[in-house]
Amino acid sequence: MSAPSMEERKACWGARDEYWKCLDENMEDASRCQKLRCSFESRCPQQWVKYFDKRRDFLKYKEQLQAGEFPGTTEKS
């Protein structure tokens, strides 16, 4: 498999950004973003989709951790 062209990468990133925006606006309700998810999956290599899904999970976890939204977390003094 060859590397995606610049246009293909831009299309992939754009589809990812639209899907993530939809998730943000719909409080992570993926059922409301199915069309955008399909577009994201069709425009990006499968390995990229897996990576971006894990990346989003990590970023959301990090946001919650920094906001102190998990039990047992304390702010650094």
DSSP file (Angstrom, degrees, kcal/mol; ACC not computed):
  #  RESIDUE AA STRUCTURE BP1 BP2  ACC     N-H-->O    O-->H-N    N-H-->O    O-->H-N    TCO  KAPPA ALPHA  PHI   PSI    X-CA   Y-CA   Z-CA
    1    1 A M              0   0    0      0, 0.0     2,-0.1     0, 0.0     0, 0.0   0.000 360.0 360.0 360.0 130.0    0.0    0.0    0.0
    2    2 A S        -     0   0    0      1,-0.1     3,-0.1     0, 0.0     0, 0.0  -0.476 360.0 -92.1 -85.6 159.7    1.4    3.4   -1.0
    3    3 A A        -     0   0    0     -2,-0.1    -1,-0.1     1,-0.1     2,-0.0  -0.394  49.7 -98.7 -67.8 145.7    1.2    6.4    1.2
    4    4 A P        -     0   0    0      0, 0.0    -1,-0.1     0, 0.0    40,-0.0  -0.329  39.4-114.3 -63.8 146.9   -1.8    8.7    0.8
    5    5 A S     >  -     0   0    0      1,-0.1     4,-2.6    -3,-0.1     5,-0.2  -0.212  32.4 -98.7 -72.5 171.3   -1.4   11.8   -1.4
    6    6 A M  H  > S+     0   0    0      1,-0.2     4,-2.4     2,-0.2     5,-0.2   0.896 126.0  50.2 -60.2 -40.3   -1.6   15.2    0.1
    7    7 A E  H  > S+     0   0    0      2,-0.2     4,-2.3     1,-0.2    -1,-0.2   0.895 110.6  49.4 -65.4 -39.8   -5.2   15.5   -1.2
    8    8 A E  H  > S+     0   0    0      2,-0.2     4,-2.3     1,-0.2    -2,-0.2   0.892 111.0  49.7 -66.9 -39.4   -6.1   12.2    0.3
    9    9 A R  H  X S+     0   0    0     -4,-2.6     4,-2.9     2,-0.2     5,-0.2   0.926 111.2  48.9 -64.1 -44.4   -4.6   13.2    3.7
   10   10 A K  H  X S+     0   0    0     -4,-2.4     4,-2.4     1,-0.2    -2,-0.2   0.902 111.5  49.6 -62.6 -40.5   -6.5   16.5    3.7
   11   11 A A  H  X S+     0   0    0     -4,-2.3     4,-2.3     2,-0.2    -1,-0.2   0.903 112.4  48.5 -64.1 -41.0   -9.7   14.7    2.9
   12   12 A C  H  X S+     0   0    0     -4,-2.3     4,-2.6    31,-0.2    -2,-0.2   0.953 112.8  46.3 -63.3 -50.9   -9.1   12.2    5.7
   13   13 A W  H  X S+     0   0    0     -4,-2.9     4,-2.7     1,-0.2    -2,-0.2   0.880 112.5  51.1 -61.8 -38.6   -8.3   14.9    8.2
   14   14 A G  H  X S+     0   0    0     -4,-2.4     4,-2.3    -5,-0.2    -1,-0.2   0.913 110.8  47.8 -64.5 -42.7  -11.3   16.9    7.2
   15   15 A A  H  X S+     0   0    0     -4,-2.3     4,-2.2     2,-0.2    25,-0.3   0.899 112.9  49.6 -64.7 -40.6  -13.6   13.9    7.6
   16   16 A R  H  X S+     0   0    0     -4,-2.6     4,-2.9     2,-0.2     5,-0.2   0.939 110.9  49.1 -61.8 -47.3  -12.1   13.2   11.0
   17   17 A D  H  X S+     0   0    0     -4,-2.7     4,-2.3     1,-0.2    -2,-0.2   0.895 111.5  48.8 -62.1 -40.9  -12.5   16.8   12.1
   18   18 A E  H  X S+     0   0    0     -4,-2.3     4,-2.2     2,-0.2    -1,-0.2   0.909 113.0  47.9 -64.5 -42.2  -16.2   16.8   11.0
   19   19 A Y  H  X S+     0   0    0     -4,-2.2     4,-2.3    17,-0.2    -2,-0.2   0.935 112.9  47.4 -64.4 -46.5  -16.9   13.5   12.8
   20   20 A W  H  X S+     0   0    0     -4,-2.9     4,-2.5     1,-0.2    -2,-0.2   0.883 110.7  52.7 -63.2 -38.4  -15.2   14.7   16.0
   21   21 A K  H  X S+     0   0    0     -4,-2.3     4,-2.5    -5,-0.2    -1,-0.2   0.914 108.6  50.5 -62.3 -42.9  -17.1   18.0   15.8
   22   22 A C  H  X S+     0   0    0     -4,-2.2     4,-1.6     2,-0.2    -2,-0.2   0.925 110.1  49.7 -60.6 -45.0  -20.4   16.1   15.5
   23   23 A L  H  <>S+     0   0    0     -4,-2.3     5,-3.4     1,-0.2     6,-0.4   0.914 111.4  49.4 -60.8 -42.7  -19.4   13.9   18.5
   24   24 A D  H ><5S+     0   0    0     -4,-2.5     3,-1.0     1,-0.2    -2,-0.2   0.914 112.7  46.8 -62.1 -43.4  -18.6   17.1   20.5
   25   25 A E  H 3<5S+     0   0    0     -4,-2.5    -1,-0.2     1,-0.2    -2,-0.2   0.736 116.2  44.9 -72.3 -22.9  -21.9   18.7   19.6
   26   26 A N  T ><5S-     0   0    0     -4,-1.6     3,-1.6    -5,-0.2    -1,-0.2   0.024 115.3-108.2-112.2  25.9  -24.0   15.6   20.4
   27   27 A M  T < 5S-     0   0    0     -3,-1.0    -3,-0.2     1,-0.3     3,-0.1   0.876  76.6 -53.8  50.3  47.4  -22.3   14.7   23.7
   28   28 A E  T 3 <S+     0   0    0     -5,-3.4     2,-1.4     1,-0.2    -1,-0.3   0.626  91.1 151.3  67.4  16.9  -20.5   11.7   22.2
   29   29 A D    X   -     0   0    0     -3,-1.6     3,-1.5    -6,-0.4     4,-0.3  -0.657  23.4-174.1 -81.1  94.2  -23.7   10.1   20.8
   30   30 A A  G >  S+     0   0    0     -2,-1.4     3,-1.6     1,-0.3    -1,-0.2   0.746  74.7  71.1 -64.0 -24.9  -22.2    8.2   17.9
   31   31 A S  G >  S+     0   0    0      1,-0.3     3,-0.7     2,-0.2    -1,-0.3   0.791  96.0  53.1 -64.1 -25.7  -25.6    7.2   16.6
   32   32 A R  G <  S+     0   0    0     -3,-1.5    -1,-0.3     1,-0.2    -2,-0.2   0.547 110.8  47.6 -83.0  -7.2  -26.2   10.8   15.6
   33   33 A C  G <> S+     0   0    0     -3,-1.6     4,-2.3    -4,-0.3    -1,-0.2   0.062  70.1 121.1-121.4  23.6  -23.0   10.9   13.6
   34   34 A Q  H <> S+     0   0    0     -3,-0.7     4,-2.6     1,-0.2     5,-0.2   0.886  75.1  51.2 -60.0 -42.8  -23.2    7.7   11.6
   35   35 A K  H  > S+     0   0    0      1,-0.2     4,-2.0     2,-0.2    -1,-0.2   0.912 112.7  46.2 -62.1 -41.7  -23.0    9.4    8.1
   36   36 A L  H  > S+     0   0    0      2,-0.2     4,-2.6     1,-0.2    -1,-0.2   0.856 110.5  53.8 -69.5 -34.0  -19.9   11.3    9.2
   37   37 A R  H  X S+     0   0    0     -4,-2.3     4,-2.8     2,-0.2    -2,-0.2   0.925 108.7  49.0 -64.2 -43.8  -18.4    8.2   10.7
   38   38 A C  H  X S+     0   0    0     -4,-2.6     4,-2.1     2,-0.2    -2,-0.2   0.899 111.9  48.9 -61.9 -40.5  -18.9    6.3    7.4
   39   39 A S  H  X S+     0   0    0     -4,-2.0     4,-1.7     2,-0.2    -2,-0.2   0.920 111.2  50.2 -64.1 -44.2  -17.3    9.2    5.5
   40   40 A F  H  X S+     0   0    0     -4,-2.6     4,-1.1   -25,-0.3    -2,-0.2   0.926 112.9  46.1 -58.2 -47.9  -14.4    9.2    8.0
   41   41 A E  H  < S+     0   0    0     -4,-2.8    -1,-0.2     1,-0.2    -2,-0.2   0.838 113.4  49.0 -67.7 -33.0  -13.8    5.5    7.5
   42   42 A S  H  < S+     0   0    0     -4,-2.1    -1,-0.2    -5,-0.2    -2,-0.2   0.760 114.3  44.5 -79.4 -23.2  -14.1    5.6    3.7
   43   43 A R  H  < S+     0   0    0     -4,-1.7   -31,-0.2    -3,-0.2    -1,-0.2   0.587 108.9  60.9 -96.0 -11.3  -11.6    8.5    3.4
   44   44 A C  S  < S-     0   0    0     -4,-1.1   -35,-0.1    -5,-0.2     5,-0.0  -0.894  88.9-104.0-119.2 146.2   -8.9    7.3    5.8
   45   45 A P    >>  -     0   0    0      0, 0.0     4,-2.0     0, 0.0     3,-0.6  -0.349  38.4-114.0 -59.2 147.6   -6.8    4.2    5.8
   46   46 A Q  H 3> S+     0   0    0      1,-0.3     4,-2.2     2,-0.2     5,-0.2   0.870 116.2  54.0 -55.1 -41.6   -8.0    1.7    8.4
   47   47 A Q  H 3> S+     0   0    0      1,-0.2     4,-2.2     2,-0.2    -1,-0.3   0.858 107.5  51.3 -63.4 -34.5   -4.9    2.0   10.5
   48   48 A W  H <> S+     0   0    0     -3,-0.6     4,-3.3     2,-0.2     5,-0.2   0.906 107.1  52.8 -68.0 -41.3   -5.4    5.8   10.6
   49   49 A V  H  X S+     0   0    0     -4,-2.0     4,-2.5     2,-0.2    -2,-0.2   0.935 110.8  47.4 -59.5 -46.4   -9.0    5.4   11.8
   50   50 A K  H  X S+     0   0    0     -4,-2.2     4,-2.2     2,-0.2    -1,-0.2   0.925 114.1  47.7 -60.1 -45.0   -7.8    3.1   14.6
   51   51 A Y  H  X S+     0   0    0     -4,-2.2     4,-2.7     1,-0.2    -2,-0.2   0.937 112.5  47.7 -62.3 -47.6   -5.1    5.6   15.6
   52   52 A F  H  X S+     0   0    0     -4,-3.3     4,-2.5     1,-0.2    -1,-0.2   0.869 110.4  52.9 -64.6 -36.3   -7.5    8.6   15.5
   53   53 A D  H  X S+     0   0    0     -4,-2.5     4,-2.2    -5,-0.2    -1,-0.2   0.936 112.8  44.0 -62.9 -45.5  -10.1    6.7   17.6
   54   54 A K  H  X S+     0   0    0     -4,-2.2     4,-2.4     1,-0.2    -2,-0.2   0.889 112.4  53.5 -65.6 -38.5   -7.5    5.9   20.2
   55   55 A R  H  X S+     0   0    0     -4,-2.7     4,-2.7     2,-0.2    -2,-0.2   0.916 108.7  48.4 -62.6 -44.1   -6.1    9.5   20.1
   56   56 A R  H  X S+     0   0    0     -4,-2.5     4,-2.6     2,-0.2     5,-0.2   0.928 110.8  50.9 -62.9 -44.5   -9.6   10.9   20.7
   57   57 A D  H  X S+     0   0    0     -4,-2.2     4,-2.4     1,-0.2    -1,-0.2   0.922 112.4  47.2 -58.0 -44.1  -10.2    8.6   23.6
   58   58 A F  H  X S+     0   0    0     -4,-2.4     4,-2.9     2,-0.2    -2,-0.2   0.926 111.6  49.5 -63.8 -45.0   -6.8    9.6   25.1
   59   59 A L  H  X S+     0   0    0     -4,-2.7     4,-2.2     1,-0.2    -2,-0.2   0.896 112.5  47.6 -63.5 -39.9   -7.5   13.4   24.6
   60   60 A K  H  X S+     0   0    0     -4,-2.6     4,-2.2     2,-0.2    -1,-0.2   0.913 112.8  49.1 -66.3 -42.4  -10.9   13.1   26.2
   61   61 A Y  H  X S+     0   0    0     -4,-2.4     4,-2.7    -5,-0.2    -2,-0.2   0.923 110.9  50.5 -60.3 -45.0   -9.5   11.1   29.1
   62   62 A K  H  X S+     0   0    0     -4,-2.9     4,-2.6     1,-0.2     5,-0.2   0.906 109.1  51.4 -61.5 -42.8   -6.7   13.7   29.5
   63   63 A E  H  X S+     0   0    0     -4,-2.2     4,-1.6     1,-0.2    -1,-0.2   0.928 112.7  45.6 -59.4 -46.0   -9.2   16.6   29.6
   64   64 A Q  H  <>S+     0   0    0     -4,-2.2     5,-2.7     2,-0.2     4,-0.4   0.900 112.5  50.7 -65.9 -40.8  -11.3   14.9   32.3
   65   65 A L  H ><5S+     0   0    0     -4,-2.7     3,-1.1     1,-0.2    -2,-0.2   0.921 111.1  47.7 -63.0 -44.6   -8.2   14.0   34.3
   66   66 A Q  H 3<5S+     0   0    0     -4,-2.6    -1,-0.2     1,-0.3    -2,-0.2   0.803 110.0  53.3 -67.4 -28.5   -7.0   17.6   34.2
   67   67 A A  T 3<5S-     0   0    0     -4,-1.6    -1,-0.3    -5,-0.2    -2,-0.2   0.514 113.6-120.1 -83.3  -4.2  -10.4   18.9   35.2
   68   68 A G  T < 5 +     0   0    0     -3,-1.1    -3,-0.2    -4,-0.4     5,-0.1   0.806  67.7 140.2  72.5  29.4  -10.4   16.6   38.2
   69   69 A E      < +     0   0    0     -5,-2.7    -4,-0.2    -6,-0.1    -5,-0.1   0.425  46.8  81.2 -87.8   2.1  -13.5   14.7   37.0
   70   70 A F  S >  S-     0   0    0     -6,-0.3     3,-1.6    -5,-0.2     2,-0.0  -0.875  89.5-105.2-107.9 141.6  -12.3   11.3   38.1
   71   71 A P  T 3  S+     0   0    0      0, 0.0     3,-0.1     0, 0.0    -2,-0.1  -0.333 104.4  25.4 -61.0 141.7  -12.5   10.0   41.7
   72   72 A G  T 3  S+     0   0    0      1,-0.3     2,-0.4    -4,-0.1    -4,-0.0   0.414  89.9 126.1  86.5  -3.1   -9.2   10.0   43.5
   73   73 A T    <   -     0   0    0     -3,-1.6     2,-0.3    -5,-0.1    -1,-0.3  -0.708  37.0-172.5 -90.3 141.5   -7.6   12.7   41.4
   74   74 A T        -     0   0    0     -2,-0.4     2,-0.2    -3,-0.1    -6,-0.1  -0.931  27.0-106.7-128.8 155.0   -6.2   15.7   43.1
   75   75 A E        -     0   0    0     -2,-0.3     2,-0.2     1,-0.1    -9,-0.0  -0.543  38.4-110.7 -77.8 144.6   -4.8   19.0   41.8
   76   76 A K              0   0    0     -2,-0.2    -1,-0.1     1,-0.1     0, 0.0  -0.544 360.0 360.0 -73.4 140.0   -1.0   19.4   42.0
   77   77 A S              0   0    0     -2,-0.2    -1,-0.1    -3,-0.0    -2,-0.0   0.445 360.0 360.0 -99.7 360.0    0.0   22.0   44.5
